[in-house]
Amino acid sequence: ILEDVPADDTVYTISDNLWAGHQKRKGQHINKGNGFGYSLFNHDSAYTNTISARYYKDGSEALIDQSQYGKNPRMLTPRECARLQGFPEEFLTDAVSKTQAYKQFGNSVCVKVIEAVAEQMVSTLQKAEAIQKQASLLDAV
């Protein structure tokens, strides 16, 4: 899912102030005994958190660790958000602003989830039709 974002790229790297705020809020939540706060992921992460339509504000749901470069974490790129939600590579992510893309992907439901639900619906409908046909045949006898 992750792109090779150059280490000197500053477009997606969060500011020192934002990073300090994330760390402060997470510390406060830990002291309260709850799990709120930012989440860090990297190339080795098996999963990530769900992104939301507010992701564009601070990226706290899913930040990418850049400590190996001595840098603050970065936000996902719109392409990475599209991949995370299961959109095909040819899906245009730059047809709208970066902020709008984050809002759209955050409001999206994962494509693979929709496919799985649709398959189950078709299967259930087919089973129901088969049962109905059997019942009709039995009634005719």
C-alpha positions as CSV (number, residue, x, y, z in Angstrom):
1,I,0.0,0.0,0.0
2,L,2.8,2.4,0.9
3,E,4.5,4.5,-1.8
4,D,8.2,5.3,-1.7
5,V,7.9,8.9,-0.6
6,P,11.3,10.5,-0.7
7,A,12.8,11.2,2.7
8,D,13.2,14.9,1.9
9,D,9.5,15.3,0.9
10,T,7.8,17.7,3.3
11,V,4.3,17.7,1.7
12,Y,3.0,14.8,3.8
13,T,5.3,15.1,6.9
14,I,3.5,16.6,9.8
15,S,4.8,19.7,11.5
16,D,6.7,19.8,14.7
17,N,3.7,21.6,16.4
18,L,1.3,19.0,15.2
19,W,3.5,16.1,16.2
20,A,4.0,17.6,19.7
21,G,0.3,18.0,20.0
22,H,-0.4,14.4,19.0
23,Q,2.2,13.2,21.5
24,K,0.7,15.4,24.3
25,R,-2.9,14.2,23.6
26,K,-1.9,10.6,23.5
27,G,-0.1,10.9,26.8
28,Q,-3.1,12.5,28.4
29,H,-5.4,9.7,27.1
30,I,-3.0,7.1,28.4
31,N,-3.0,8.7,31.8
32,K,-6.8,8.6,31.7
33,G,-6.7,4.9,30.8
34,N,-8.1,5.0,27.3
35,G,-6.5,4.3,24.0
36,F,-7.2,7.5,22.1
37,G,-4.4,9.2,20.2
38,Y,-2.4,8.9,17.1
39,S,-1.3,5.6,15.6
40,L,2.0,4.9,13.8
41,F,2.5,2.3,11.0
42,N,5.3,1.3,8.7
43,H,6.1,-1.1,5.8
44,D,6.1,-4.0,8.3
45,S,2.6,-3.3,9.7
46,A,0.1,-6.0,9.0
47,Y,-2.8,-3.6,9.1
48,T,-3.7,0.0,9.7
49,N,-6.5,1.9,11.4
50,T,-9.5,3.0,9.4
51,I,-9.2,6.5,8.0
52,S,-12.0,8.9,8.4
53,A,-13.3,11.9,6.5
54,R,-11.4,14.1,9.0
55,Y,-8.1,12.5,8.1
56,Y,-7.0,15.6,6.2
57,K,-7.0,17.6,9.4
58,D,-4.1,15.9,11.2
59,G,-3.8,12.3,10.0
60,S,-3.8,10.9,13.6
61,E,-5.7,7.7,12.6
62,A,-2.9,6.4,10.5
63,L,0.6,8.1,10.5
64,I,3.6,6.6,8.7
65,D,6.7,6.3,10.9
66,Q,9.7,8.2,9.5
67,S,12.0,7.9,12.5
68,Q,14.6,6.1,10.4
69,Y,15.1,9.4,8.6
70,G,15.0,11.4,11.8
71,K,11.7,13.0,10.7
72,N,8.3,13.4,12.1
73,P,5.7,10.9,10.9
74,R,3.9,11.6,7.7
75,M,0.3,11.3,6.5
76,L,-0.8,8.8,3.9
77,T,-0.8,10.0,0.4
78,P,-4.1,10.1,-1.5
79,R,-2.9,7.1,-3.6
80,E,-2.1,5.2,-0.4
81,C,-5.6,6.0,0.9
82,A,-7.1,4.7,-2.3
83,R,-5.1,1.4,-2.0
84,L,-6.1,1.1,1.6
85,Q,-9.7,1.3,0.6
86,G,-9.3,-1.2,-2.2
87,F,-9.6,1.1,-5.2
88,P,-7.8,0.0,-8.4
89,E,-4.4,1.6,-9.3
90,E,-6.0,3.4,-12.3
91,F,-8.4,5.2,-10.1
92,L,-7.6,8.9,-10.3
93,T,-6.6,10.4,-7.0
94,D,-5.6,13.8,-8.2
95,A,-8.9,14.8,-9.9
96,V,-9.8,16.8,-6.8
97,S,-7.7,18.6,-4.1
98,K,-5.7,16.6,-1.6
99,T,-8.2,17.6,1.1
100,Q,-11.2,16.6,-0.9
101,A,-9.5,13.2,-1.8
102,Y,-8.9,12.5,1.9
103,K,-12.5,13.3,2.7
104,Q,-13.8,11.1,-0.1
105,F,-11.6,8.1,0.8
106,G,-12.4,8.6,4.5
107,N,-16.2,8.4,3.6
108,S,-15.7,5.4,1.4
109,V,-16.4,1.9,2.3
110,C,-13.6,-0.6,1.4
111,V,-14.3,-2.0,-2.1
112,K,-13.4,-5.5,-1.0
113,V,-16.0,-5.4,1.8
114,I,-18.7,-4.3,-0.7
115,E,-17.7,-7.1,-3.0
116,A,-17.9,-9.7,-0.2
117,V,-21.3,-8.4,1.0
118,A,-22.6,-8.5,-2.5
119,E,-21.4,-12.1,-3.1
120,Q,-23.2,-13.2,0.1
121,M,-26.4,-11.4,-0.9
122,V,-26.4,-13.2,-4.3
123,S,-25.6,-16.5,-2.7
124,T,-28.4,-16.1,-0.2
125,L,-30.9,-15.0,-2.9
126,Q,-29.9,-18.1,-5.0
127,K,-30.5,-20.4,-2.0
128,A,-33.8,-18.8,-1.2
129,E,-34.9,-19.2,-4.9
130,A,-33.9,-22.9,-4.8
131,I,-35.9,-23.5,-1.6
132,Q,-38.9,-21.7,-3.1
133,K,-38.7,-23.8,-6.2
134,Q,-38.5,-27.0,-4.1
135,A,-41.5,-25.8,-2.1
136,S,-43.5,-25.1,-5.3
137,L,-42.7,-28.5,-6.6
138,L,-43.8,-30.2,-3.4
139,D,-47.1,-28.2,-3.4
140,A,-47.8,-29.3,-7.0
141,V,-47.5,-32.9,-6.0
